Amino acid sequence: MYQFELIDYIFIGIYFLFLIVIGIRAANKQGTESFLISDRKLGLISGISTINATKTGSILMIFAALLYVYGFSAIWFFIGIAAGYTFFIPFARRLHDQSDGKFYTLAEYYYKLFDKKCSYWASGINLITMFGLFLINLIATAKVFAYYTHINYSIAVVIVAIIILIYLLLGGFHAVVKTDILQYLAIIAILLLFALVLKKDIQIPQHEWNPFQASFLEISGFLILGFFIPFASPDLWQRVYAFPSKKLLSQSLVGSIILYLILGGVLAFIGLMIKTKLPELDPDIALVHGLVILLPSGLSGLIVVVLFAALMSSIDTYIYTASSTLIQDFFKHWDKEQIKKGIRKSIFGFVLLGSILAIILADLIQTAYLFSAFAMLLSVPTLITWKEPKIPTIVLRLTFLLGFLFLGSFLIYNLSLQRPLNPLIFVISFGSSLLALILAKLFHRFQKS
């Protein structure tokens, strides 16, 4: 077991201090619009960084764990993401036009084009998924912190929650973007360094590079989840609204796709080297434990930095997006200053609730499967509204309702049998939403006739 040394405490202390300073600077002379959406002035570097930093978080540990369970087949998640973001670009450009510089949340798209009830369904699903993803990343961060410092896991959860609260309450969305730039650049640079160092001593067997080790349904689950993520990611939609032009938006999405594929390759390389050398590790902490054992002791402090940078950049985004969704979608009559205060209170409440649940649950992969499955319920309705902008609102409402009931019933049934979740849940979630849409359309036709 790795023992924390003074230099490691210094590394992590400096990192935490940087986050707090960024929060203070973001709050200094900050207007309400800056707190809410960074004045809609995202640039190319800040755009790419904040888009990718959000989805990099716990995927570092989860992807390494999946490599242990499914081998190189887990790379299909990254392939699905690349395909989904590419397909999302024309939709994002139209979304930017429709927002007309006035949207803040995903549900406002449904509110403007359809009705209040559709927007409430979208908001409800967003709240579940964003809070769930926040919870996943909080669990992962606390596990890393507890592993290195040997402090109690529950205390680690509390410490991480306090740091997040400090800079989020100060700077809001603007602080999220500013910290993402620093954190994403650190993630890319340090992971490349790790790959180069490990490559000198470890050779990955040829059979480990087989992308078809998992079953067809499991590979389909990875692809479906990756492809549909952008159409159901309120954090990504907020960034679409935050760009000053469609040109910068498109360039940033293309840049994020290229860098994310590179990240997937580097992470697969590191994960398979760890798996080759240490095949018996617990998948949940394989990345953490493997890097500690295999890297020279002088790089141990950097392991802490890269993992915290990845995880914290996701935590702040998800908790801000959940809070923004709750306040801006359900309290539209408030003015901007009231919304700002409401978001701050919501951030505090969500972090408190998330900390309690993180202490109770503590299972990384199962929690990730559960909440990511709910995100899929939003992707099919969104794609349909792109193809059929004038689809009847009753069809959308029923699609949301039935999809939620179908997926919920499956999860309850699965829980009653005490079966662990696997990537098949994403196929089930997609199928639930698609079946719900078909039934909703049939009901509407029957109603008309």
C-alpha positions as a printed NumPy array, in Angstrom:
array([[  0.   ,   0.   ,   0.   ],
       [  1.385,   3.395,  -1.012],
       [  2.341,   5.769,   1.813],
       [  1.687,   9.464,   1.271],
       [  4.874,  11.562,   1.436],
       [  5.321,  15.299,   2.018],
       [  5.708,  16.046,  -1.709],
       [  2.37 ,  14.356,  -2.423],
       [  0.621,  16.491,   0.186],
       [  2.226,  19.549,  -1.404],
       [  1.007,  18.539,  -4.891],
       [ -2.584,  18.024,  -3.798],
       [ -2.536,  21.101,  -1.553],
       [ -1.379,  23.286,  -4.454],
       [ -4.052,  21.783,  -6.684],
       [ -6.838,  22.495,  -4.17 ],
       [ -5.479,  26.011,  -3.663],
       [ -5.546,  26.638,  -7.435],
       [ -9.215,  25.638,  -7.575],
       [-10.15 ,  27.983,  -4.747],
       [ -8.149,  30.874,  -6.252],
       [ -9.859,  30.351,  -9.619],
       [-13.231,  30.434,  -7.864],
       [-12.315,  33.695,  -6.119],
       [-11.053,  35.281,  -9.352],
       [-14.16 ,  34.135, -11.233],
       [-16.347,  35.723,  -8.567],
       [-14.394,  39.004,  -8.525],
       [-16.519,  41.732, -10.142],
       [-18.659,  39.018, -11.678],
       [-22.051,  39.774, -13.177],
       [-25.068,  37.493, -12.933],
       [-24.781,  36.422, -16.599],
       [-21.178,  35.383, -16.03 ],
       [-22.229,  33.231, -13.058],
       [-25.064,  31.664, -15.072],
       [-23.356,  31.003, -18.435],
       [-19.934,  32.708, -18.588],
       [-21.365,  35.702, -20.514],
       [-21.777,  33.393, -23.575],
       [-18.13 ,  34.038, -24.509],
       [-16.556,  30.578, -24.75 ],
       [-13.491,  30.492, -27.006],
       [-11.865,  27.615, -28.899],
       [ -9.49 ,  26.447, -26.139],
       [-11.951,  27.021, -23.307],
       [-14.701,  25.347, -25.392],
       [-12.717,  22.195, -26.175],
       [-11.411,  21.981, -22.607],
       [-14.765,  22.357, -20.857],
       [-16.583,  20.011, -23.286],
       [-13.999,  17.252, -22.814],
       [-13.089,  17.769, -19.162],
       [-16.685,  17.094, -18.176],
       [-16.865,  13.7  , -19.828],
       [-13.322,  12.694, -18.843],
       [-13.896,  12.562, -15.052],
       [-14.776,   9.159, -13.689],
       [-14.355,   7.602, -17.154],
       [-10.63 ,   7.295, -16.337],
       [-11.35 ,   4.83 , -13.543],
       [-14.477,   3.324, -15.097],
       [-12.783,   2.692, -18.461],
       [ -9.801,   1.069, -16.755],
       [-12.241,  -1.128, -14.805],
       [-14.114,  -2.033, -18.008],
       [-10.813,  -3.028, -19.66 ],
       [-10.376,  -5.577, -16.87 ],
       [-13.883,  -6.957, -17.388],
       [-14.387,  -6.687, -21.186],
       [-10.867,  -6.183, -22.524],
       [-10.226,  -3.821, -25.434],
       [-13.926,  -4.124, -26.393],
       [-14.524,  -1.229, -23.985],
       [-13.016,   1.07 , -26.648],
       [-16.374,   0.926, -28.457],
       [-17.622,   3.465, -25.915],
       [-15.105,   6.02 , -27.221],
       [-15.953,   5.118, -30.822],
       [-19.634,   5.634, -30.042],
       [-18.867,   9.019, -28.441],
       [-16.92 ,  10.162, -31.517],
       [-19.738,   9.101, -33.855],
       [-22.4  ,  10.663, -31.639],
       [-20.616,  14.018, -31.345],
       [-20.025,  14.109, -35.102],
       [-23.727,  13.508, -35.71 ],
       [-24.547,  16.081, -33.014],
       [-22.721,  18.985, -34.737],
       [-25.505,  19.96 , -37.213],
       [-28.082,  19.603, -34.44 ],
       [-25.938,  21.784, -32.149],
       [-25.756,  24.497, -34.824],
       [-29.539,  24.511, -35.132],
       [-29.856,  24.494, -31.357],
       [-27.596,  27.554, -31.156],
       [-29.869,  29.364, -33.63 ],
       [-33.034,  28.384, -31.777],
       [-31.636,  29.513, -28.429],
       [-31.168,  33.056, -29.809],
       [-28.861,  33.847, -26.883],
       [-31.627,  33.21 , -24.335],
       [-31.461,  29.512, -23.386],
       [-29.665,  28.224, -20.274],
       [-30.877,  24.61 , -19.942],
       [-31.769,  21.654, -22.153],
       [-35.427,  21.722, -21.108],
       [-35.881,  25.259, -22.464],
       [-35.619,  23.726, -25.941],
       [-38.71 ,  21.616, -25.17 ],
       [-40.445,  24.559, -23.5  ],
       [-40.042,  26.796, -26.563],
       [-40.815,  24.212, -29.253],
       [-43.488,  22.19 , -27.431],
       [-44.985,  22.892, -23.998],
       [-44.34 ,  23.185, -20.274],
       [-45.149,  19.534, -19.466],
       [-42.639,  18.242, -22.016],
       [-39.998,  20.564, -20.554],
       [-40.778,  19.291, -17.041],
       [-40.255,  15.695, -18.167],
       [-36.923,  16.649, -19.75 ],
       [-35.943,  18.531, -16.576],
       [-36.842,  15.583, -14.353],
       [-34.727,  13.142, -16.369],
       [-31.882,  15.68 , -16.435],
       [-32.001,  16.057, -12.669],
       [-31.786,  12.289, -12.161],
       [-28.903,  11.813, -14.603],
       [-26.874,  14.894, -13.616],
       [-27.199,  14.157,  -9.92 ],
       [-26.336,  10.512, -10.606],
       [-23.23 ,  11.423, -12.6  ],
       [-22.199,  13.831,  -9.854],
       [-22.602,  10.976,  -7.373],
       [-20.497,   8.606,  -9.52 ],
       [-17.636,  11.102,  -9.736],
       [-17.852,  11.938,  -6.043],
       [-17.563,   8.231,  -5.173],
       [-14.566,   7.855,  -7.498],
       [-12.805,  10.948,  -6.133],
       [-13.332,   9.895,  -2.515],
       [-12.019,   6.398,  -3.313],
       [ -8.854,   7.909,  -4.797],
       [ -8.414,  10.238,  -1.832],
       [ -9.032,   7.465,   0.718],
       [ -6.649,   5.098,  -1.09 ],
       [ -3.76 ,   7.537,  -1.05 ],
       [ -4.175,   9.127,   2.361],
       [ -5.562,   6.055,   4.164],
       [ -8.192,   8.24 ,   5.78 ],
       [-11.717,   6.945,   6.222],
       [-13.725,   6.89 ,   2.957],
       [-16.572,   8.896,   4.538],
       [-14.18 ,  11.644,   5.641],
       [-12.736,  11.727,   2.113],
       [-16.243,  12.326,   0.722],
       [-16.73 ,  15.278,   3.089],
       [-13.364,  16.882,   2.241],
       [-13.962,  16.679,  -1.517],
       [-17.496,  18.071,  -1.095],
       [-16.209,  21.076,   0.865],
       [-13.596,  21.975,  -1.791],
       [-16.216,  21.769,  -4.544],
       [-18.624,  23.95 ,  -2.583],
       [-16.073,  26.697,  -2.006],
       [-15.251,  27.492,  -5.635],
       [-18.653,  26.605,  -7.112],
       [-20.572,  28.882,  -4.755],
       [-18.128,  31.664,  -5.561],
       [-17.868,  31.458,  -9.348],
       [-20.739,  29.343, -10.731],
       [-20.569,  28.36 , -14.417],
       [-17.657,  30.738, -15.056],
       [-15.583,  28.988, -12.378],
       [-16.463,  25.611, -13.931],
       [-15.108,  26.713, -17.329],
       [-11.942,  28.284, -15.895],
       [-11.054,  25.241, -13.794],
       [-11.783,  22.922, -16.739],
       [ -9.073,  24.577, -18.87 ],
       [ -6.397,  24.015, -16.224],
       [ -7.581,  20.51 , -15.412],
       [ -7.943,  19.197, -18.96 ],
       [ -4.5  ,  20.361, -20.052],
       [ -3.053,  18.664, -16.958],
       [ -4.937,  15.427, -17.712],
       [ -3.661,  15.15 , -21.306],
       [ -0.046,  16.036, -20.494],
       [  0.308,  13.761, -17.467],
       [ -1.411,  10.736, -19.093],
       [  0.919,  10.98 , -22.099],
       [  3.871,  11.062, -19.706],
       [  2.574,   7.964, -17.879],
       [  2.135,   6.073, -21.169],
       [  5.707,   6.851, -22.25 ],
       [  7.166,   5.795, -18.889],
       [  5.201,   2.509, -18.698],
       [  5.93 ,   1.582, -22.318],
       [  9.621,   1.078, -21.532],
       [  9.037,  -1.947, -19.296],
       [  5.711,  -3.534, -20.325],
       [  4.695,  -5.244, -23.571],
       [  0.966,  -5.814, -24.093],
       [  0.186,  -9.295, -25.573],
       [ -1.324,  -9.174, -29.062],
       [ -4.566, -10.9  , -28.007],
       [ -5.362,  -8.068, -25.577],
       [ -5.944,  -5.719, -28.539],
       [ -8.936,  -7.71 , -29.779],
       [-11.913,  -5.243, -29.891],
       [-14.438,  -8.109, -30.086],
       [-13.768,  -9.89 , -26.787],
       [-17.142,  -8.814, -25.379],
       [-20.438, -10.164, -26.685],
       [-22.381,  -8.489, -29.493],
       [-24.99 ,  -7.133, -27.065],
       [-22.341,  -5.735, -24.714],
       [-20.536,  -4.011, -27.594],
       [-23.904,  -2.666, -28.779],
       [-24.476,  -1.275, -25.274],
       [-21.173,   0.625, -25.344],
       [-21.887,   1.998, -28.833],
       [-25.461,   3.021, -28.059],
       [-24.478,   4.791, -24.836],
       [-21.603,   6.639, -26.508],
       [-23.587,   7.63 , -29.601],
       [-26.637,   9.004, -27.807],
       [-24.872,  10.764, -24.923],
       [-24.647,  14.206, -26.599],
       [-28.384,  14.28 , -27.339],
       [-29.162,  13.75 , -23.655],
       [-26.376,  15.788, -21.993],
       [-27.67 ,  19.037, -20.486],
       [-24.104,  20.032, -19.574],
       [-23.122,  19.871, -23.267],
       [-26.214,  21.833, -24.308],
       [-25.291,  24.579, -21.826],
       [-21.935,  24.861, -23.547],
       [-23.644,  25.077, -26.933],
       [-25.561,  28.099, -25.632],
       [-22.352,  29.621, -24.2  ],
       [-20.573,  30.027, -27.559],
       [-20.762,  33.451, -29.236],
       [-20.98 ,  31.951, -32.751],
       [-21.784,  28.731, -34.615],
       [-18.31 ,  28.734, -36.195],
       [-16.563,  28.558, -32.808],
       [-19.11 ,  25.979, -31.657],
       [-18.411,  23.672, -34.63 ],
       [-14.633,  24.055, -34.349],
       [-14.71 ,  23.263, -30.644],
       [-16.855,  20.14 , -31.154],
       [-14.519,  18.854, -33.89 ],
       [-11.484,  19.536, -31.691],
       [-13.131,  17.784, -28.744],
       [-13.837,  14.676, -30.871],
       [-10.205,  14.404, -32.02 ],
       [ -8.765,  14.899, -28.543],
       [-11.253,  12.514, -26.937],
       [-10.305,   9.721, -29.357],
       [ -6.635,  10.338, -28.559],
       [ -7.461,  10.216, -24.858],
       [ -9.315,   6.903, -25.361],
       [ -6.284,   5.402, -27.118],
       [ -3.834,   6.588, -24.466],
       [ -6.076,   5.42 , -21.637],
       [ -6.575,   1.997, -23.28 ],
       [ -2.8  ,   1.702, -23.662],
       [ -2.212,   2.514, -19.974],
       [ -5.087,   0.31 , -18.791],
       [ -3.979,  -2.73 , -20.784],
       [ -0.395,  -2.344, -19.562],
       [ -1.672,  -2.361, -15.977],
       [ -3.899,  -5.356, -16.712],
       [ -0.983,  -7.226, -18.341],
       [  1.299,  -6.67 , -15.353],
       [ -1.298,  -6.846, -12.547],
       [ -4.258,  -8.97 , -13.75 ],
       [ -5.665,  -9.68 , -10.263],
       [ -6.418,  -6.092,  -9.218],
       [ -9.885,  -4.964,  -8.127],
       [-11.273,  -3.318, -11.328],
       [-12.794,  -0.408,  -9.373],
       [ -9.356,   0.832,  -8.286],
       [ -7.192,  -0.824, -10.958],
       [ -6.026,   2.472, -12.449],
       [ -5.155,   3.99 ,  -9.068],
       [ -3.459,   0.909,  -7.646],
       [ -1.725,  -0.012, -10.908],
       [ -0.156,   3.409, -11.464],
       [  1.098,   3.533,  -7.881],
       [  2.806,   0.143,  -8.207],
       [  4.199,   0.497, -11.726],
       [  5.302,   4.14 , -11.931],
       [  8.537,   5.441, -10.358],
       [  7.996,   6.947,  -6.909],
       [  8.84 ,  10.441,  -8.154],
       [  5.675,  10.467, -10.266],
       [  3.303,   9.453,  -7.479],
       [  2.27 ,  13.011,  -6.732],
       [  1.312,  13.518, -10.382],
       [ -1.019,  10.499, -10.185],
       [ -2.959,  12.326,  -7.509],
       [ -3.102,  15.492,  -9.617],
       [ -4.323,  13.834, -12.836],
       [ -7.009,  11.766, -11.12 ],
       [ -8.28 ,  14.675,  -9.057],
       [ -8.204,  17.005, -12.079],
       [-10.279,  14.574, -14.125],
       [-12.799,  13.797, -11.416],
       [-13.26 ,  17.282,  -9.971],
       [-13.799,  18.772, -13.446],
       [-16.771,  16.447, -13.867],
       [-18.146,  16.881, -10.359],
       [-18.404,  20.662, -10.601],
       [-20.089,  20.512, -14.022],
       [-22.685,  17.932, -13.051],
       [-23.622,  19.591,  -9.777],
       [-23.865,  23.028, -11.4  ],
       [-25.968,  21.633, -14.271],
       [-28.329,  19.841, -11.869],
       [-28.754,  23.004,  -9.794],
       [-29.246,  25.171, -12.881],
       [-31.842,  22.731, -14.233],
       [-33.811,  22.706, -10.985],
       [-33.942,  26.476, -10.536],
       [-34.113,  27.759, -14.115],
       [-36.644,  25.213, -15.357],
       [-39.045,  25.253, -12.419],
       [-38.796,  28.897, -11.304],
       [-38.979,  30.742, -14.613],
       [-40.793,  33.689, -13.031],
       [-37.733,  34.609, -10.948],
       [-35.4  ,  37.396, -12.109],
       [-31.717,  36.619, -12.774],
       [-30.518,  37.684,  -9.341],
       [-33.063,  35.406,  -7.653],
       [-32.025,  32.571,  -9.972],
       [-28.371,  33.099,  -9.034],
       [-29.19 ,  32.881,  -5.317],
       [-31.432,  29.869,  -5.912],
       [-28.689,  28.023,  -7.807],
       [-26.273,  28.612,  -4.93 ],
       [-28.752,  27.174,  -2.425],
       [-29.442,  24.238,  -4.742],
       [-25.709,  23.538,  -5.127],
       [-25.367,  23.345,  -1.357],
       [-28.387,  21.031,  -1.042],
       [-27.296,  18.676,  -3.847],
       [-23.735,  18.424,  -2.521],
       [-25.049,  17.61 ,   0.961],
       [-27.445,  14.935,  -0.364],
       [-24.811,  13.533,  -2.73 ],
       [-22.28 ,  13.221,   0.074],
       [-24.716,  11.192,   2.153],
       [-25.553,   8.869,  -0.768],
       [-21.886,   8.509,  -1.787],
       [-21.123,   7.234,   1.711],
       [-24.031,   4.75 ,   1.524],
       [-23.567,   3.417,  -2.058],
       [-19.788,   3.445,  -2.723],
       [-20.027,   1.091,  -5.797],
       [-18.58 ,   2.872,  -8.828],
       [-19.468,   0.717, -11.858],
       [-22.988,  -0.26 , -10.759],
       [-23.854,   3.371,  -9.947],
       [-22.512,   4.433, -13.365],
       [-24.662,   1.856, -15.184],
       [-27.773,   2.862, -13.245],
       [-27.762,   6.611, -13.833],
       [-26.347,   6.511, -17.379],
       [-29.291,   4.301, -18.349],
       [-31.733,   7.047, -17.343],
       [-29.895,   9.548, -19.572],
       [-30.771,   7.384, -22.589],
       [-34.482,   8.111, -22.065],
       [-33.912,  11.655, -23.315],
       [-31.921,  10.842, -26.454],
       [-34.698,   9.238, -28.549],
       [-37.252,  12.058, -27.991],
       [-34.557,  14.649, -28.795],
       [-33.639,  12.962, -32.073],
       [-37.311,  12.684, -33.023],
       [-37.848,  16.416, -32.443],
       [-34.919,  17.061, -34.79 ],
       [-36.496,  14.93 , -37.503],
       [-40.095,  15.965, -36.761],
       [-40.066,  19.502, -35.285],
       [-43.885,  19.556, -35.191],
       [-44.398,  16.203, -33.5  ],
       [-47.533,  16.337, -31.277],
       [-46.782,  17.147, -27.653],
       [-48.943,  14.215, -26.456],
       [-46.558,  11.845, -28.268],
       [-43.55 ,  13.36 , -26.494],
       [-45.207,  13.268, -23.079],
       [-46.19 ,   9.617, -23.496],
       [-42.705,   8.734, -24.77 ],
       [-41.144,  10.185, -21.63 ],
       [-43.708,   8.564, -19.329],
       [-43.725,   5.081, -20.876],
       [-39.936,   5.001, -21.337],
       [-39.48 ,   5.886, -17.672],
       [-41.971,   3.202, -16.599],
       [-40.439,   0.502, -18.83 ],
       [-36.88 ,   1.173, -17.647],
       [-37.951,   1.54 , -14.017],
       [-39.837,  -1.775, -14.155],
       [-36.803,  -3.553, -15.596],
       [-34.52 ,  -2.129, -12.911],
       [-36.906,  -3.146, -10.126],
       [-37.181,  -6.655, -11.62 ],
       [-33.396,  -6.866, -11.943],
       [-32.977,  -5.696,  -8.358],
       [-35.463,  -8.307,  -7.1  ],
       [-33.277, -11.02 ,  -8.676],
       [-30.147,  -9.375,  -7.231],
       [-28.466,  -9.354, -10.63 ],
       [-25.599,  -6.889, -11.217],
       [-26.056,  -4.44 , -14.087],
       [-23.913,  -4.654, -17.251],
       [-23.692,  -2.765, -20.595],
       [-26.876,  -4.526, -21.744],
       [-28.766,  -1.974, -19.616],
       [-28.068,   0.669, -22.28 ],
       [-29.675,  -1.516, -24.954],
       [-32.661,  -1.986, -22.616],
       [-32.865,   1.764, -21.963],
       [-32.695,   2.643, -25.662],
       [-35.236,  -0.07 , -26.478],
       [-37.555,   1.19 , -23.726],
       [-37.499,   4.712, -25.137],
       [-37.951,   3.523, -28.726],
       [-40.838,   1.213, -27.774],
       [-42.413,   4.054, -25.795],
       [-42.224,   6.306, -28.863],
       [-43.851,   3.69 , -31.1  ],
       [-46.681,   3.094, -28.615],
       [-47.16 ,   6.843, -28.131],
       [-47.506,   7.348, -31.891],
       [-49.963,   4.452, -32.17 ],
       [-52.03 ,   5.904, -29.323],
       [-52.073,   9.308, -31.003],
       [-53.259,   7.824, -34.295],
       [-55.942,   5.842, -32.502],
       [-57.025,   8.977, -30.625],
       [-57.308,  10.947, -33.875],
       [-59.292,   8.219, -35.614]])
